[in-house]
């Protein structure tokens, strides 16, 4: 059986299982189910689902490949994620539950006004659309290389077909469906990585202890980088950046918080956040261990590294020297990560656009709200497909870097708005808030350019903090109120 046919059968089998889970989870669904899951999902189910939800197709492909240049430096950032998750659990989660919010950006309307609310919602919309498109474009590119290209099918058809499948399983159940399909994803994702490690280690002739010695004796297994503060891999830049990246991309992200707010109450949600934050470290470590094994495999077989590090995993997994099971596991993990990430993005984009931008949830007619929600869901699918095609022709860097670079620019104003609202009592000139939020990323780009040109300093994920600080400074300068630095909940 040819590789393209094997992959198509794998995708069909997984999608059939996905649709079965979706059908069961979406029974009796209504608008409340779509937006909040009726707040009845057990915390441990959400925690296990979140373990997979934080891992996209980008993580699956890009993280194993990044060890070739950056070693295990990513774990420095993941340590920061754990601290960030703790702050989300004990600062943001109680606040959102007290306000019984459908969309977390409703806080900005309560605190500042309508323009601030819309600014946060629009920046989330741009952030999530671009981030999800980058993540999904990576998956579509791999499927194009392995399946659609050999069959002579254009990339656009690949994207349309894949987006249509994702729209199909998310259109009815929304966030409740996502939590249960994320649980399936977590099983498939972790299982595929563990089995890939086993098969590749076996091919190299390693038992468990031999594999352990080989991995930690390899130069790519370096984790801590304290030697060069100017480098993007410097520990404190990654650790502190990880704290605020977690707060911005999880705690202030409608996509991720929509799952967490599906728990019964804030205490249940806090348990979920703490457990999922800690387990994320070990899951990412598995990907990095796999990355080192892939490098050892290439070295032992005298195979040159591909031009793009994102191609390393797929190249080894689907090579003729590997058992066919490795290729199947690679595809299974890839599509499990991709379908879930894209599905959750579509659901959260639909929620935010319907609730925050259109304000459709304010109308009493549930039938009309359902019709609006479904039209928005279809529109979000079309826009995401178009953005993926654009990325296909413009991308030139490893995907994980692209995702976090985009997040640094687009989540910075959201982080700044929440920090200003929660830690000061100053009011803002609401009509000026959109101007401040647009200027902050522009000034951040100028700062990044100047630091490289003048001092050869390469900004890493601390760019998010620079962006947020510009936002806070702009709000402070334009605000009319007196200073009283204490949190206002």
N, C-alpha and C positions, 0 to 999 in steps of 0.2 A: 504494500500500500504506500502511495507517495506521501511525502510530508505535507503538502497542502491539503490533501484529503483527510489525513489524520488530524490535522489542526481544525479543520471545519467540523469534523465529527466531535472533537473535544468541545468546541464552542457550542455546538448544538446540544450536546448532552448537558453541559453546565447551564445553558440558558433554559432548557426544559426544567431542570431542578429549581432554577431561580424563579421561574414562572409559577411553579407549584407552591413554593414558599410564599411568594407574593400573593397568590390567590387565597391561601389560608389566612395570611396576616391581614388582608384587606377586607375580610368578611364584615359586613355591617358598617363599612367606612362612611364617614361624612366629612364635612369641612373641618370639624374639630380633630378628627383622626388624622387628616392630612397635615394640619398645621402643628399639632401638639401631641399626637398619639393618645389623646384623652387623658394624659398624665397617669397612666396605669401600668407602665412597663417596669418590671422588677429591676432594681439597680444593678444587680450582678449580670443581668442580660445586657443592659446598656454598657457596662464596663467591658464585657467581652467583645461586644460589637464595636466599641470605641477603639479597642486594641487594633482592630482591622481598619476602622474608619480613618485612622491617622496615617495609614499606609496606602499610597496610591500606586498606580502603574509606574509613576516616576521613581518612587522609592524602590520598587521591585527591580527596575532596570538600572537606574542611575547609581544607587548606593553601592551595590557590589562593584561597579566599575570605577567609582571615585577613589577607591583605595589605591589605585595605581599611582595617583598623584598626591593625594591628601591623607593617605593612611587611614587611621581610625579617628581622625580629628573630629569627625561629625559627632562622636559620642560626647565630646566636650559640650557641644550644643544641646545634646539630649539630656545631659545632667542639668542644664539650665531649664529645659522643658519641665523637669520634675518639680523644681521650685516654682515655676510659673503655674503649673497645675494646682499646686497647693494654694497659691494666692487666688486663683480663680475659684477654687472650692470654698474658701472661707471669706472672700470679699465680694466677688461678683454674684455667685450663685444665690446666696441669701437675698441680695438686693433684687434680683430678677424674679425670684419666687414671691417676695412680698408684693411686688407690683403685678403679679399674675400676667406676665407679658406673653403675647403671641410672638412678637418681634422684639428683640432686645434693643433695637434702636428707638423704640418708643420712649426709653429713658431720656433721650436727648430732647424730645419734644416737651416732656414734663419739666426738664431742668432749664432749657434755653428757649425753645420755641420751634415753630414749624420749619424755618429755613435750616436750622441746625439738624433737625430730625431728617429732613430730606438730604442734607449733605452727607450724613452718616450712611443713609440707605444707598445713595448713589455711589459713594466710594466703595461700599461693600459690593454693590452690583458689579462695578468695574473690576474690583479685586478678584471676586469669585469667578467671574466670567473668564478673565485672562488666566488666572491660576488653573482653573479646571480645564481650559482649552490646552494649556501647555502640557498638563498631566496626560490628557487624553490623546493629544497629538502624538506623544511618544508611543503609546500603545498602537494607535492606528498606523504609525510608521513601521513598527515591527511586523504587524499583520500584513502590511503592504509588501514588505520584503519577503516574508515567508509564505504568504498565501495568495493575496490578490495580484501582486506583480507577476509571479509565475503563470497565473491563469489569464493574464492580459487584461485585468480589470483596473480601471483608472482609480486614483486615490480618492477622488471626489465621491465615487460610488461606494467605496470602502467606508468613508465617513458617514454618508447618508444612511447606509444599511445599519451601521453600528449604533448611531444615534437613535434610529427608529426603534431598535430593540430595547434600548434603555428607556426611551419614552414609554414604550408599551408596558413595562413592568412597574413604572413609578406613577403612572397617570392616576391611578385610583387610590392607593393606600397611603401615599405620602410618607411622612416620617415614621409611622408605625411599620410600614413595609420595609423601610430602609434599615431600621434597627434589626429586624429579623434576618434580612438578607445580608446585613453586615456580619451577623453572627455566623452565617454560612461562609461568608468571605473569610473570616478569621480562621475557621477550621481549614479551609482550602489553602489559604495563604501560608500559614505556619507549617502545615503539613507538607506543602510542596517544597518549601525552602529546606526543611529538615531532611526530606528524602533526596533532594538534589545534593545536599552536602554528603549524605551517605553514599550515593551512587558515584559521585566524583571522587570521594576519598577511596572508595573500593577500587575504582579504575586506576588510581595512583598507587594502590597496594598498601594503603594505610589502615591500621586498626585505629581504635579511638585514641590511644595514647600516642601513637605515631603521628596521627593527624594533628593532635594538640601541639606536639613538639614542633612539627613543621610549620604550623600557622604562627605560633608565637615566636618562632625563630626567624621568621621572614621579615624583611625590612618594612613591608607594608603594614605591619601590625602595630606600629607606633601610635599611641593614643594621645599623649599629652605633649603640647607644644608651648614651652615657656621661653624660648630663646630669642624670638624676633617679634617685638611688638608691632612692627610695621606690616607683618604678614597677615593675610586673612585667616590663617589657621591658629593664630595666637590664642592661648587658652582663655584669658579673661575677656577678649573680644567675643569669642564664641559662647562662653558660659553666660555672660551678662546678656548678650544678644539673644541667646536661647530663652532666657526668662521672659523677656519682653516679646519675643516672637511667639511664644506659647500663649501669652496673654492676648496678643493681638489676633493671631490666627485661630485660636480656639475660644478663648473667653469672650472676645468681641466679634466673633464670626457667627452669623446666623445659622450657617450650615452645621457647625459643630455643636453650638449651644441648643439648637433645635432638638437634638438627640437628648442632651442632658436635661432639658426642661420637660422631657417626657416621663421622668420619674415622678413618684407619688408626691414627694415633698423635698425640701432643700436638704435635709439630712441624708435621704437616700441618694440624691444627686451628688452630695459631697463624697460619700463612700465611693461612688462610681468614679469621680474625678481622681481621687487619691490612688485607687487601684490601677486605673488605666494609665495614669502618669508613670507609675513605677514599672509596670509591665512593658511599657513602650521601650524602655531602655534595653531590655533583654531581647525584644523582637528585632530592634535595629541592630543589636550586636550580632544576631544570627546572620543578617544580610552582609555585614562586614566580614565575618568569618568566611562566609561563602565567597566573598570577593577575593580574599587571599588565596583560597583554594583554587579559584579560577586562574589567578596569576601563576600559581605553581604549576597548574596543568599546562598552561601555554609555554612556560619555561621548559618543562620536561619534554614537551613535544616539539620544541624549537619553532613555535608559531609566533609570528610577529603580532604585537598589539595592534588592534584596529585603530583607525584614525580617530574615531570618537569613542571615549571610554564607555558610553552608554551601550555600545554594541558588544561588549565583552561577554556578558552573561548569555545572550541569545546565540552568539557565534559558537560558544562551547557547547551549550545545551542541545543545539540542533545539528552539531557536527556528526558526520557518519561514524566517527570512532566511539561516540557515546551510545549507550543503550537507548532505544526508542522511548523508554519510559521517562528518561530525563527531559527529552523534548516535550513530551506530553505534560509533565509536571510543570515545566517552564510556562507553557501556554496556559495551563489551568490557573496557576498563580497569577499570571499576567492579566487574564481576562477577569478573574475574581476581583483583583484590585481595581481594574479599570472600570468595570461595570458599576461597582459600588460607588467609587469616587465620583464618576460622572452622574450617576443617579442621584446621589445626595446633593451634588451641586445644582442639578436641575430643580430638585425639590425646594432647596433653600432660596434659590433665585426666584422661583415662582412665588414662594411665601413672601419674600421681601418686596418684590415688585407689586404683588396684589395688595399686600397690607400697607407697606410703607409709602409706596409711590402713588398707587391708584386709590388707596384708602377704601377698597371695596368691602373690607370686613365691617365697615360701619353701617352698611345697609342691612335691613332686616330680612330681605328676601333671600333665603338660602339657595333657592333654585338659580337665581340670577348670579349669586356669588359663585356657585359651582361652575356655571357657564363661563364666567370671567376667569376663574382659576384655570380651567382647562385650556382656554384660548391663550392665556399667558404661558402656561406650561408648554404648549406647542410652539409659541413664539421664541421662548428661551432655547428650545431644542434647535430651532433653525439658526438663531444667532450663534450658538455654541459651535454648530457645524461649520458656519462660515469662518469663524475665528480660527478654528483648527486648521482649515485649509490655508489661511494666511500664514500661520506659524510654520506650516510645512515648507513654505518657500522662503521664509526669513530666518529660521533658527540656525545658530552657529555655535552654541555652547551646550555643555552638559545640562540636562534638564533640571536637575535638583538645584543648580545654581540659578537657573532662569526663574524658577518658581519663587525662591526666596528673595531674589533681586526685585521682582515685581511686587512681592508682598511688602518689602521695605518701603517702596514708594507709595503703594496704594493703601496699606493699613496704617501708615504713620499718622495721617489726619484723624482716623477713627480713634486710635490710641490717645492722641492729644486731646480730642474732645472729651473722652471719658475721664481722663486724668484731671483735666481742668474742672469738669463738672463735679467729680467726687471729692477732690481735695482742696477746693476753694469755695467760697460763698459769693464770689464775684459773678455778676450778671454779664451778659454779652450783648453787643448790638447784633441782633439776630440776622438782619439782612446782609451784614458784612462777613458772616461765618463762611459762606461758600467761597468768597474771595480768599480768605485766609487759608482755607483747606486746599485751594488750587495752588496758591503761591508756595506753600510749604514744600511740596515735592520738587517744584522748580528750583527753589533755593537749595534743597538737599542735593540735587544733581549738580548744581554749580559748586557746592562745597566738596562733593566727591571728586569732581574734575580738578579743582584747585589743589586738594590734598595730594593727588597723584603728581601733578605737574610741579608743585613747589617743594614738596618734601618726600616724594616717592612713597607716600603712605597709602596703602590700599585698604579702603574701607571694606569690612565684611558685613556681617548682619547688624553691626551697630548703626548702619545707615537708617534702620527703622527708628532708633532713638533720636538721631539727628532730626529726622522728619517730624517726629512727635514733638520735640522741643521747639522747632520752628512754629508748629501749630499752636502750642501752649503760649509761646511768646507773642504770636500774632493776636490770639484771643485776649491776652493780658493787656497789650498795648491799645487795642480797640475797645476794651470794656470800660463801662462808665462807673462800675461799682467799687466799693471800698474793699480793701484786702482783709480777709479773715481766713487764714489757712487752716482749715479743718474740714474733714470730710462731711459732705452733705448727702445723706441717704434719703 
